[in-house]
Amino acid sequence: MLKTQNLTIGYPSKIILENLNLHLEKGKLTALLGINGAGKSTLLRTIAGVQKPILGNVFLNYNNSYKNEYKSIQKLSKKEIAKKISLVLTEQAATTRLTVKELIALGRYPHTGWNGNFDKEDKNKIDWAIEAVGMNEYADVPIGELSDGLRQKTMIGRALAQEGDILLLDEPTAHLDLVNRSEVMLLLSQIATEFDKAILVSTHELDLILQIAHKLWLISSNSENKLNKKLFVGLTEELVLNGELANAFIRPPLYFDREKGNFKILNKEHKITYFIEGDAIGTYWTKLALEKRGIYSEILDKDVNNSNLENNLIIKVVSQNSTSWKWIFERKEFENLEEFLEFVLIDESSK
């Protein structure tokens, strides 16, 4: 639905990224990742037609029954662009007095005549957008009375009402808590697949993106020259496997654990290695708790003979029920994780 050709973005005094040949596909959620200041917002504004490129072009696909016809965004009016691209920025709604329905209705203005009146089709699209983002029960509630999460869903609803094939969102979860961040990201994924939209979202929600994004646009700096930025494009899993995702966010002691798919902090060097065996959930969280305290541990494979290990290095985690565990270490039993960790720290310091 959108492609760039030899695109260079930035400002007259500063080039941020150059020679970009990118494309967005309908039905897919693409995530734009990079550290703060990498140029994510500049790229979004440029492909949305809000900011002029330094060099190159952005093209929009105008499908008809015979062929794909691409038009340069620089040759289109703002109204023509608005019919194809919906842009959601991090700024909060300018007014808090409008109701949810009134704010979502603003998305229809690129399709109305000079008088701005809504016809039957416009009203149907507004109602559809409200339902699509799950805001039916809040339709008549003023924006100022909503939580941040519901406001963000309303802004996405406005973008849907705009009826563009392309949705561009700049950090839509920036002010949200964990539950609302998850809901908004899941909503975007559903919109992409169910309504056949091409969605590009700039975000720092790496854990969520690894689960739902079809593709990544990853802005990475060369380790020797932080001003030399490159943009890598690929399947989410591909950029994890080839190490590009880890390289983009290297900031010791922070590192990316490819086995777990998340970032971890590399703690101080350990004196000895402890081994954990037992219940899968309990062993995972015990290992994590030990790592936070700079203690290295490995989870034992239950199908492997570990008789050669010293007993005083083995931690057994036993599940008592779905919410309760106990820890067995050096012939002592602990019903409380905190007490167990305190004992291990003392044991570690004495060896």
VENRACOR-V783697 format. One line per field, one symbol per residue. phi: phi as a letter, one per 30 degrees, with the letter a starting at -180 (. if undefined). burial: b if it has 24 or more other ideal C-beta (glycine too) atoms within 12 Angstrom, else e. Layout:
BEGIN
phi->???
burial->???
END
This chain:
BEGIN
phi->.bbcbhdcckbecadcbbhcbbaccdibcccccldeidjdddddddddidbdddbibcccccdbdcacccbdddccdedddddcbccccdddedbcdddedddddeddddccdddidccddeddddddddddcicedceccdedccdeddddddddddddddiddbccbchdceccdeddddddddddddddddchcccbbdacddeddddbddbbccdbcddcbddccbccbleeddddddidddddbdbeddbccddciacbcddedddbccbcbkedddddddddddddcicdbbddddccdcddddddccccccdcadbbbbccahiccbcbdddddddddddddcc
burial->bbbbeebbbbeeeeebbbebebbbbbebbbbbbbeeebbbbbbbbbbbbbbebeebbbbbbeeeeeeeeebbbbeeeeeebbbbbbbbbbeebeeeebbbbbbbbbbbbbbbeeeeebeeebeebbbbbbebbbbeebbebebeebebbbbbbbbbbbbbbbbbbbbbbbbbbbebeeebbebbbbbbbebbeebebbbbbbbbbbbbbbebbbbbbbbbbeeeeeeebbbbbbebeebbeeebbbbbbeeeeeebeeeeeeeeeeeeeeeeebbbbbbeebbebbbbbbbebebbbbbbeeeeeeeeeeeebbbbbbeeeeeebbbbbeeeebeebeebbebbeeebeee
END
